[in-house]
Amino acid sequence: MIDLVSALLIAIVSVCFGLLIGIQIAHIHYVRRLAHLAKRSVYSKTIAPILVAARDQRKNKAA
């Protein structure tokens, strides 16, 4: 039978791995979004797509 200390250690390690995976998924999502905006900026030869995305993001946070 698993004693209390071992069960607690397994729980702590599981939570840490879960946090790491969550951070990695958020980072991947952010990098993909940033790469998409960068490509649009390169193709349009202006920073307008980035400015529009920033404005929309601020508008969504305020709402």
mmCIF file of the N, C-alpha and C atoms, coordinates in Angstrom:
data_MODEL
# 
_entry.id   MODEL 
# 
loop_
_atom_site.group_PDB 
_atom_site.id 
_atom_site.type_symbol 
_atom_site.label_atom_id 
_atom_site.label_alt_id 
_atom_site.label_comp_id 
_atom_site.label_asym_id 
_atom_site.label_entity_id 
_atom_site.label_seq_id 
_atom_site.pdbx_PDB_ins_code 
_atom_site.Cartn_x 
_atom_site.Cartn_y 
_atom_site.Cartn_z 
_atom_site.occupancy 
_atom_site.B_iso_or_equiv 
_atom_site.pdbx_formal_charge 
_atom_site.auth_seq_id 
_atom_site.auth_comp_id 
_atom_site.auth_asym_id 
_atom_site.auth_atom_id 
_atom_site.pdbx_PDB_model_num 
ATOM 1   N N  . MET A 1 1  ? 0.836   -1.178 0.000   1.00 0.00 ? 1  MET A N  1 
ATOM 2   C CA . MET A 1 1  ? 0.000   0.000  0.000   1.00 0.00 ? 1  MET A CA 1 
ATOM 3   C C  . MET A 1 1  ? 0.887   1.250  0.000   1.00 0.00 ? 1  MET A C  1 
ATOM 4   N N  . ILE A 1 2  ? 0.425   2.270  -0.669  1.00 0.00 ? 2  ILE A N  1 
ATOM 5   C CA . ILE A 1 2  ? 1.199   3.508  -0.764  1.00 0.00 ? 2  ILE A CA 1 
ATOM 6   C C  . ILE A 1 2  ? 1.003   4.310  0.518   1.00 0.00 ? 2  ILE A C  1 
ATOM 7   N N  . ASP A 1 3  ? 2.130   4.730  1.088   1.00 0.00 ? 3  ASP A N  1 
ATOM 8   C CA . ASP A 1 3  ? 1.995   5.546  2.294   1.00 0.00 ? 3  ASP A CA 1 
ATOM 9   C C  . ASP A 1 3  ? 1.660   6.992  1.907   1.00 0.00 ? 3  ASP A C  1 
ATOM 10  N N  . LEU A 1 4  ? 1.342   7.782  2.882   1.00 0.00 ? 4  LEU A N  1 
ATOM 11  C CA . LEU A 1 4  ? 0.856   9.141  2.660   1.00 0.00 ? 4  LEU A CA 1 
ATOM 12  C C  . LEU A 1 4  ? 1.909   10.033 2.003   1.00 0.00 ? 4  LEU A C  1 
ATOM 13  N N  . VAL A 1 5  ? 3.162   9.891  2.393   1.00 0.00 ? 5  VAL A N  1 
ATOM 14  C CA . VAL A 1 5  ? 4.231   10.728 1.845   1.00 0.00 ? 5  VAL A CA 1 
ATOM 15  C C  . VAL A 1 5  ? 4.410   10.449 0.351   1.00 0.00 ? 5  VAL A C  1 
ATOM 16  N N  . SER A 1 6  ? 4.398   9.193  -0.031  1.00 0.00 ? 6  SER A N  1 
ATOM 17  C CA . SER A 1 6  ? 4.552   8.844  -1.446  1.00 0.00 ? 6  SER A CA 1 
ATOM 18  C C  . SER A 1 6  ? 3.375   9.362  -2.271  1.00 0.00 ? 6  SER A C  1 
ATOM 19  N N  . ALA A 1 7  ? 2.182   9.229  -1.755  1.00 0.00 ? 7  ALA A N  1 
ATOM 20  C CA . ALA A 1 7  ? 1.005   9.717  -2.465  1.00 0.00 ? 7  ALA A CA 1 
ATOM 21  C C  . ALA A 1 7  ? 1.057   11.235 -2.618  1.00 0.00 ? 7  ALA A C  1 
ATOM 22  N N  . LEU A 1 8  ? 1.498   11.932 -1.580  1.00 0.00 ? 8  LEU A N  1 
ATOM 23  C CA . LEU A 1 8  ? 1.620   13.384 -1.635  1.00 0.00 ? 8  LEU A CA 1 
ATOM 24  C C  . LEU A 1 8  ? 2.683   13.805 -2.643  1.00 0.00 ? 8  LEU A C  1 
ATOM 25  N N  . LEU A 1 9  ? 3.792   13.096 -2.676  1.00 0.00 ? 9  LEU A N  1 
ATOM 26  C CA . LEU A 1 9  ? 4.860   13.391 -3.627  1.00 0.00 ? 9  LEU A CA 1 
ATOM 27  C C  . LEU A 1 9  ? 4.392   13.172 -5.067  1.00 0.00 ? 9  LEU A C  1 
ATOM 28  N N  . ILE A 1 10 ? 3.674   12.096 -5.302  1.00 0.00 ? 10 ILE A N  1 
ATOM 29  C CA . ILE A 1 10 ? 3.133   11.830 -6.640  1.00 0.00 ? 10 ILE A CA 1 
ATOM 30  C C  . ILE A 1 10 ? 2.147   12.925 -7.040  1.00 0.00 ? 10 ILE A C  1 
ATOM 31  N N  . ALA A 1 11 ? 1.330   13.381 -6.114  1.00 0.00 ? 11 ALA A N  1 
ATOM 32  C CA . ALA A 1 11 ? 0.367   14.441 -6.407  1.00 0.00 ? 11 ALA A CA 1 
ATOM 33  C C  . ALA A 1 11 ? 1.077   15.746 -6.754  1.00 0.00 ? 11 ALA A C  1 
ATOM 34  N N  . ILE A 1 12 ? 2.117   16.090 -6.009  1.00 0.00 ? 12 ILE A N  1 
ATOM 35  C CA . ILE A 1 12 ? 2.860   17.326 -6.266  1.00 0.00 ? 12 ILE A CA 1 
ATOM 36  C C  . ILE A 1 12 ? 3.538   17.272 -7.633  1.00 0.00 ? 12 ILE A C  1 
ATOM 37  N N  . VAL A 1 13 ? 4.162   16.154 -7.951  1.00 0.00 ? 13 VAL A N  1 
ATOM 38  C CA . VAL A 1 13 ? 4.832   16.005 -9.248  1.00 0.00 ? 13 VAL A CA 1 
ATOM 39  C C  . VAL A 1 13 ? 3.812   16.072 -10.378 1.00 0.00 ? 13 VAL A C  1 
ATOM 40  N N  . SER A 1 14 ? 2.658   15.468 -10.197 1.00 0.00 ? 14 SER A N  1 
ATOM 41  C CA . SER A 1 14 ? 1.619   15.504 -11.231 1.00 0.00 ? 14 SER A CA 1 
ATOM 42  C C  . SER A 1 14 ? 1.122   16.925 -11.468 1.00 0.00 ? 14 SER A C  1 
ATOM 43  N N  . VAL A 1 15 ? 0.932   17.686 -10.407 1.00 0.00 ? 15 VAL A N  1 
ATOM 44  C CA . VAL A 1 15 ? 0.491   19.075 -10.546 1.00 0.00 ? 15 VAL A CA 1 
ATOM 45  C C  . VAL A 1 15 ? 1.548   19.901 -11.268 1.00 0.00 ? 15 VAL A C  1 
ATOM 46  N N  . CYS A 1 16 ? 2.816   19.691 -10.919 1.00 0.00 ? 16 CYS A N  1 
ATOM 47  C CA . CYS A 1 16 ? 3.898   20.436 -11.582 1.00 0.00 ? 16 CYS A CA 1 
ATOM 48  C C  . CYS A 1 16 ? 3.952   20.122 -13.073 1.00 0.00 ? 16 CYS A C  1 
ATOM 49  N N  . PHE A 1 17 ? 3.837   18.859 -13.434 1.00 0.00 ? 17 PHE A N  1 
ATOM 50  C CA . PHE A 1 17 ? 3.829   18.496 -14.850 1.00 0.00 ? 17 PHE A CA 1 
ATOM 51  C C  . PHE A 1 17 ? 2.619   19.095 -15.557 1.00 0.00 ? 17 PHE A C  1 
ATOM 52  N N  . GLY A 1 18 ? 1.484   19.108 -14.901 1.00 0.00 ? 18 GLY A N  1 
ATOM 53  C CA . GLY A 1 18 ? 0.295   19.715 -15.491 1.00 0.00 ? 18 GLY A CA 1 
ATOM 54  C C  . GLY A 1 18 ? 0.480   21.199 -15.746 1.00 0.00 ? 18 GLY A C  1 
ATOM 55  N N  . LEU A 1 19 ? 1.098   21.899 -14.796 1.00 0.00 ? 19 LEU A N  1 
ATOM 56  C CA . LEU A 1 19 ? 1.369   23.320 -14.989 1.00 0.00 ? 19 LEU A CA 1 
ATOM 57  C C  . LEU A 1 19 ? 2.337   23.548 -16.143 1.00 0.00 ? 19 LEU A C  1 
ATOM 58  N N  . LEU A 1 20 ? 3.371   22.736 -16.220 1.00 0.00 ? 20 LEU A N  1 
ATOM 59  C CA . LEU A 1 20 ? 4.337   22.870 -17.311 1.00 0.00 ? 20 LEU A CA 1 
ATOM 60  C C  . LEU A 1 20 ? 3.681   22.656 -18.671 1.00 0.00 ? 20 LEU A C  1 
ATOM 61  N N  . ILE A 1 21 ? 2.840   21.657 -18.763 1.00 0.00 ? 21 ILE A N  1 
ATOM 62  C CA . ILE A 1 21 ? 2.160   21.375 -20.028 1.00 0.00 ? 21 ILE A CA 1 
ATOM 63  C C  . ILE A 1 21 ? 1.222   22.523 -20.393 1.00 0.00 ? 21 ILE A C  1 
ATOM 64  N N  . GLY A 1 22 ? 0.515   23.051 -19.412 1.00 0.00 ? 22 GLY A N  1 
ATOM 65  C CA . GLY A 1 22 ? -0.372  24.184 -19.673 1.00 0.00 ? 22 GLY A CA 1 
ATOM 66  C C  . GLY A 1 22 ? 0.382   25.406 -20.162 1.00 0.00 ? 22 GLY A C  1 
ATOM 67  N N  . ILE A 1 23 ? 1.526   25.681 -19.560 1.00 0.00 ? 23 ILE A N  1 
ATOM 68  C CA . ILE A 1 23 ? 2.346   26.817 -19.982 1.00 0.00 ? 23 ILE A CA 1 
ATOM 69  C C  . ILE A 1 23 ? 2.870   26.598 -21.394 1.00 0.00 ? 23 ILE A C  1 
ATOM 70  N N  . GLN A 1 24 ? 3.291   25.385 -21.702 1.00 0.00 ? 24 GLN A N  1 
ATOM 71  C CA . GLN A 1 24 ? 3.791   25.093 -23.047 1.00 0.00 ? 24 GLN A CA 1 
ATOM 72  C C  . GLN A 1 24 ? 2.697   25.263 -24.099 1.00 0.00 ? 24 GLN A C  1 
ATOM 73  N N  . ILE A 1 25 ? 1.502   24.807 -23.802 1.00 0.00 ? 25 ILE A N  1 
ATOM 74  C CA . ILE A 1 25 ? 0.392   24.942 -24.759 1.00 0.00 ? 25 ILE A CA 1 
ATOM 75  C C  . ILE A 1 25 ? 0.064   26.415 -24.981 1.00 0.00 ? 25 ILE A C  1 
ATOM 76  N N  . ALA A 1 26 ? 0.043   27.203 -23.899 1.00 0.00 ? 26 ALA A N  1 
ATOM 77  C CA . ALA A 1 26 ? -0.219  28.635 -24.040 1.00 0.00 ? 26 ALA A CA 1 
ATOM 78  C C  . ALA A 1 26 ? 0.882   29.311 -24.853 1.00 0.00 ? 26 ALA A C  1 
ATOM 79  N N  . HIS A 1 27 ? 2.123   28.920 -24.632 1.00 0.00 ? 27 HIS A N  1 
ATOM 80  C CA . HIS A 1 27 ? 3.246   29.500 -25.367 1.00 0.00 ? 27 HIS A CA 1 
ATOM 81  C C  . HIS A 1 27 ? 3.164   29.153 -26.854 1.00 0.00 ? 27 HIS A C  1 
ATOM 82  N N  . ILE A 1 28 ? 2.839   27.916 -27.169 1.00 0.00 ? 28 ILE A N  1 
ATOM 83  C CA . ILE A 1 28 ? 2.707   27.504 -28.571 1.00 0.00 ? 28 ILE A CA 1 
ATOM 84  C C  . ILE A 1 28 ? 1.595   28.302 -29.253 1.00 0.00 ? 28 ILE A C  1 
ATOM 85  N N  . HIS A 1 29 ? 0.477   28.483 -28.563 1.00 0.00 ? 29 HIS A N  1 
ATOM 86  C CA . HIS A 1 29 ? -0.634  29.253 -29.125 1.00 0.00 ? 29 HIS A CA 1 
ATOM 87  C C  . HIS A 1 29 ? -0.209  30.696 -29.389 1.00 0.00 ? 29 HIS A C  1 
ATOM 88  N N  . TYR A 1 30 ? 0.499   31.291 -28.439 1.00 0.00 ? 30 TYR A N  1 
ATOM 89  C CA . TYR A 1 30 ? 0.951   32.674 -28.579 1.00 0.00 ? 30 TYR A CA 1 
ATOM 90  C C  . TYR A 1 30 ? 1.940   32.818 -29.731 1.00 0.00 ? 30 TYR A C  1 
ATOM 91  N N  . VAL A 1 31 ? 2.886   31.890 -29.851 1.00 0.00 ? 31 VAL A N  1 
ATOM 92  C CA . VAL A 1 31 ? 3.895   31.959 -30.910 1.00 0.00 ? 31 VAL A CA 1 
ATOM 93  C C  . VAL A 1 31 ? 3.250   31.785 -32.281 1.00 0.00 ? 31 VAL A C  1 
ATOM 94  N N  . ARG A 1 32 ? 2.288   30.891 -32.394 1.00 0.00 ? 32 ARG A N  1 
ATOM 95  C CA . ARG A 1 32 ? 1.591   30.714 -33.678 1.00 0.00 ? 32 ARG A CA 1 
ATOM 96  C C  . ARG A 1 32 ? 0.847   31.983 -34.070 1.00 0.00 ? 32 ARG A C  1 
ATOM 97  N N  . ARG A 1 33 ? 0.195   32.609 -33.108 1.00 0.00 ? 33 ARG A N  1 
ATOM 98  C CA . ARG A 1 33 ? -0.533  33.852 -33.381 1.00 0.00 ? 33 ARG A CA 1 
ATOM 99  C C  . ARG A 1 33 ? 0.437   34.951 -33.797 1.00 0.00 ? 33 ARG A C  1 
ATOM 100 N N  . LEU A 1 34 ? 1.553   35.044 -33.099 1.00 0.00 ? 34 LEU A N  1 
ATOM 101 C CA . LEU A 1 34 ? 2.556   36.055 -33.422 1.00 0.00 ? 34 LEU A CA 1 
ATOM 102 C C  . LEU A 1 34 ? 3.167   35.811 -34.802 1.00 0.00 ? 34 LEU A C  1 
ATOM 103 N N  . ALA A 1 35 ? 3.429   34.552 -35.137 1.00 0.00 ? 35 ALA A N  1 
ATOM 104 C CA . ALA A 1 35 ? 3.978   34.223 -36.458 1.00 0.00 ? 35 ALA A CA 1 
ATOM 105 C C  . ALA A 1 35 ? 2.980   34.574 -37.556 1.00 0.00 ? 35 ALA A C  1 
ATOM 106 N N  . HIS A 1 36 ? 1.702   34.319 -37.304 1.00 0.00 ? 36 HIS A N  1 
ATOM 107 C CA . HIS A 1 36 ? 0.670   34.655 -38.285 1.00 0.00 ? 36 HIS A CA 1 
ATOM 108 C C  . HIS A 1 36 ? 0.631   36.168 -38.520 1.00 0.00 ? 36 HIS A C  1 
ATOM 109 N N  . LEU A 1 37 ? 0.699   36.944 -37.438 1.00 0.00 ? 37 LEU A N  1 
ATOM 110 C CA . LEU A 1 37 ? 0.701   38.399 -37.584 1.00 0.00 ? 37 LEU A CA 1 
ATOM 111 C C  . LEU A 1 37 ? 1.956   38.880 -38.299 1.00 0.00 ? 37 LEU A C  1 
ATOM 112 N N  . ALA A 1 38 ? 3.091   38.266 -38.007 1.00 0.00 ? 38 ALA A N  1 
ATOM 113 C CA . ALA A 1 38 ? 4.340   38.660 -38.666 1.00 0.00 ? 38 ALA A CA 1 
ATOM 114 C C  . ALA A 1 38 ? 4.280   38.375 -40.161 1.00 0.00 ? 38 ALA A C  1 
ATOM 115 N N  . LYS A 1 39 ? 3.726   37.228 -40.537 1.00 0.00 ? 39 LYS A N  1 
ATOM 116 C CA . LYS A 1 39 ? 3.587   36.910 -41.962 1.00 0.00 ? 39 LYS A CA 1 
ATOM 117 C C  . LYS A 1 39 ? 2.682   37.916 -42.660 1.00 0.00 ? 39 LYS A C  1 
ATOM 118 N N  . ARG A 1 40 ? 1.575   38.262 -42.017 1.00 0.00 ? 40 ARG A N  1 
ATOM 119 C CA . ARG A 1 40 ? 0.674   39.250 -42.611 1.00 0.00 ? 40 ARG A CA 1 
ATOM 120 C C  . ARG A 1 40 ? 1.365   40.598 -42.765 1.00 0.00 ? 40 ARG A C  1 
ATOM 121 N N  . SER A 1 41 ? 2.190   40.963 -41.792 1.00 0.00 ? 41 SER A N  1 
ATOM 122 C CA . SER A 1 41 ? 2.909   42.229 -41.870 1.00 0.00 ? 41 SER A CA 1 
ATOM 123 C C  . SER A 1 41 ? 3.933   42.217 -42.995 1.00 0.00 ? 41 SER A C  1 
ATOM 124 N N  . VAL A 1 42 ? 4.613   41.095 -43.175 1.00 0.00 ? 42 VAL A N  1 
ATOM 125 C CA . VAL A 1 42 ? 5.605   40.991 -44.247 1.00 0.00 ? 42 VAL A CA 1 
ATOM 126 C C  . VAL A 1 42 ? 4.914   41.054 -45.604 1.00 0.00 ? 42 VAL A C  1 
ATOM 127 N N  . TYR A 1 43 ? 3.816   40.335 -45.749 1.00 0.00 ? 43 TYR A N  1 
ATOM 128 C CA . TYR A 1 43 ? 3.116   40.314 -47.035 1.00 0.00 ? 43 TYR A CA 1 
ATOM 129 C C  . TYR A 1 43 ? 2.518   41.681 -47.382 1.00 0.00 ? 43 TYR A C  1 
ATOM 130 N N  . SER A 1 44 ? 1.999   42.377 -46.382 1.00 0.00 ? 44 SER A N  1 
ATOM 131 C CA . SER A 1 44 ? 1.388   43.680 -46.652 1.00 0.00 ? 44 SER A CA 1 
ATOM 132 C C  . SER A 1 44 ? 2.402   44.820 -46.599 1.00 0.00 ? 44 SER A C  1 
ATOM 133 N N  . LYS A 1 45 ? 3.623   44.537 -46.146 1.00 0.00 ? 45 LYS A N  1 
ATOM 134 C CA . LYS A 1 45 ? 4.714   45.521 -46.041 1.00 0.00 ? 45 LYS A CA 1 
ATOM 135 C C  . LYS A 1 45 ? 4.336   46.700 -45.155 1.00 0.00 ? 45 LYS A C  1 
ATOM 136 N N  . THR A 1 46 ? 3.573   46.419 -44.101 1.00 0.00 ? 46 THR A N  1 
ATOM 137 C CA . THR A 1 46 ? 3.182   47.443 -43.147 1.00 0.00 ? 46 THR A CA 1 
ATOM 138 C C  . THR A 1 46 ? 2.948   46.777 -41.792 1.00 0.00 ? 46 THR A C  1 
ATOM 139 N N  . ILE A 1 47 ? 2.897   47.584 -40.738 1.00 0.00 ? 47 ILE A N  1 
ATOM 140 C CA . ILE A 1 47 ? 2.637   47.019 -39.413 1.00 0.00 ? 47 ILE A CA 1 
ATOM 141 C C  . ILE A 1 47 ? 1.158   47.110 -39.045 1.00 0.00 ? 47 ILE A C  1 
ATOM 142 N N  . ALA A 1 48 ? 0.331   47.467 -40.004 1.00 0.00 ? 48 ALA A N  1 
ATOM 143 C CA . ALA A 1 48 ? -1.102  47.625 -39.743 1.00 0.00 ? 48 ALA A CA 1 
ATOM 144 C C  . ALA A 1 48 ? -1.751  46.372 -39.148 1.00 0.00 ? 48 ALA A C  1 
ATOM 145 N N  . PRO A 1 49 ? -1.454  45.151 -39.646 1.00 0.00 ? 49 PRO A N  1 
ATOM 146 C CA . PRO A 1 49 ? -2.100  43.977 -39.037 1.00 0.00 ? 49 PRO A CA 1 
ATOM 147 C C  . PRO A 1 49 ? -1.789  43.831 -37.546 1.00 0.00 ? 49 PRO A C  1 
ATOM 148 N N  . ILE A 1 50 ? -0.570  44.178 -37.155 1.00 0.00 ? 50 ILE A N  1 
ATOM 149 C CA . ILE A 1 50 ? -0.200  44.077 -35.741 1.00 0.00 ? 50 ILE A CA 1 
ATOM 150 C C  . ILE A 1 50 ? -0.947  45.124 -34.931 1.00 0.00 ? 50 ILE A C  1 
ATOM 151 N N  . LEU A 1 51 ? -1.048  46.344 -35.467 1.00 0.00 ? 51 LEU A N  1 
ATOM 152 C CA . LEU A 1 51 ? -1.759  47.403 -34.753 1.00 0.00 ? 51 LEU A CA 1 
ATOM 153 C C  . LEU A 1 51 ? -3.245  47.084 -34.614 1.00 0.00 ? 51 LEU A C  1 
ATOM 154 N N  . VAL A 1 52 ? -3.842  46.537 -35.650 1.00 0.00 ? 52 VAL A N  1 
ATOM 155 C CA . VAL A 1 52 ? -5.261  46.166 -35.597 1.00 0.00 ? 52 VAL A CA 1 
ATOM 156 C C  . VAL A 1 52 ? -5.475  45.049 -34.586 1.00 0.00 ? 52 VAL A C  1 
ATOM 157 N N  . ALA A 1 53 ? -4.586  44.051 -34.583 1.00 0.00 ? 53 ALA A N  1 
ATOM 158 C CA . ALA A 1 53 ? -4.715  42.947 -33.627 1.00 0.00 ? 53 ALA A CA 1 
ATOM 159 C C  . ALA A 1 53 ? -4.556  43.444 -32.196 1.00 0.00 ? 53 ALA A C  1 
ATOM 160 N N  . ALA A 1 54 ? -3.626  44.368 -31.972 1.00 0.00 ? 54 ALA A N  1 
ATOM 161 C CA . ALA A 1 54 ? -3.436  44.917 -30.626 1.00 0.00 ? 54 ALA A CA 1 
ATOM 162 C C  . ALA A 1 54 ? -4.669  45.701 -30.184 1.00 0.00 ? 54 ALA A C  1 
ATOM 163 N N  . ARG A 1 55 ? -5.240  46.478 -31.102 1.00 0.00 ? 55 ARG A N  1 
ATOM 164 C CA . ARG A 1 55 ? -6.444  47.242 -30.776 1.00 0.00 ? 55 ARG A CA 1 
ATOM 165 C C  . ARG A 1 55 ? -7.609  46.317 -30.454 1.00 0.00 ? 55 ARG A C  1 
ATOM 166 N N  . ASP A 1 56 ? -7.775  45.270 -31.252 1.00 0.00 ? 56 ASP A N  1 
ATOM 167 C CA . ASP A 1 56 ? -8.857  44.311 -31.009 1.00 0.00 ? 56 ASP A CA 1 
ATOM 168 C C  . ASP A 1 56 ? -8.679  43.595 -29.681 1.00 0.00 ? 56 ASP A C  1 
ATOM 169 N N  . GLN A 1 57 ? -7.435  43.271 -29.355 1.00 0.00 ? 57 GLN A N  1 
ATOM 170 C CA . GLN A 1 57 ? -7.174  42.588 -28.091 1.00 0.00 ? 57 GLN A CA 1 
ATOM 171 C C  . GLN A 1 57 ? -7.502  43.502 -26.910 1.00 0.00 ? 57 GLN A C  1 
ATOM 172 N N  . ARG A 1 58 ? -7.132  44.783 -27.010 1.00 0.00 ? 58 ARG A N  1 
ATOM 173 C CA . ARG A 1 58 ? -7.457  45.731 -25.943 1.00 0.00 ? 58 ARG A CA 1 
ATOM 174 C C  . ARG A 1 58 ? -8.967  45.912 -25.824 1.00 0.00 ? 58 ARG A C  1 
ATOM 175 N N  . LYS A 1 59 ? -9.654  45.922 -26.963 1.00 0.00 ? 59 LYS A N  1 
ATOM 176 C CA . LYS A 1 59 ? -11.106 46.082 -26.964 1.00 0.00 ? 59 LYS A CA 1 
ATOM 177 C C  . LYS A 1 59 ? -11.774 44.874 -26.298 1.00 0.00 ? 59 LYS A C  1 
ATOM 178 N N  . ASN A 1 60 ? -11.254 43.671 -26.567 1.00 0.00 ? 60 ASN A N  1 
ATOM 179 C CA . ASN A 1 60 ? -11.820 42.455 -25.970 1.00 0.00 ? 60 ASN A CA 1 
ATOM 180 C C  . ASN A 1 60 ? -11.576 42.406 -24.474 1.00 0.00 ? 60 ASN A C  1 
ATOM 181 N N  . LYS A 1 61 ? -10.428 42.889 -24.019 1.00 0.00 ? 61 LYS A N  1 
ATOM 182 C CA . LYS A 1 61 ? -10.143 42.895 -22.582 1.00 0.00 ? 61 LYS A CA 1 
ATOM 183 C C  . LYS A 1 61 ? -11.040 43.886 -21.852 1.00 0.00 ? 61 LYS A C  1 
ATOM 184 N N  . ALA A 1 62 ? -11.333 45.011 -22.486 1.00 0.00 ? 62 ALA A N  1 
ATOM 185 C CA . ALA A 1 62 ? -12.171 46.029 -21.860 1.00 0.00 ? 62 ALA A CA 1 
ATOM 186 C C  . ALA A 1 62 ? -13.627 45.577 -21.768 1.00 0.00 ? 62 ALA A C  1 
ATOM 187 N N  . ALA A 1 63 ? -14.061 44.761 -22.698 1.00 0.00 ? 63 ALA A N  1 
ATOM 188 C CA . ALA A 1 63 ? -15.467 44.326 -22.719 1.00 0.00 ? 63 ALA A CA 1 
ATOM 189 C C  . ALA A 1 63 ? -15.747 43.225 -21.742 1.00 0.00 ? 63 ALA A C  1 
# 
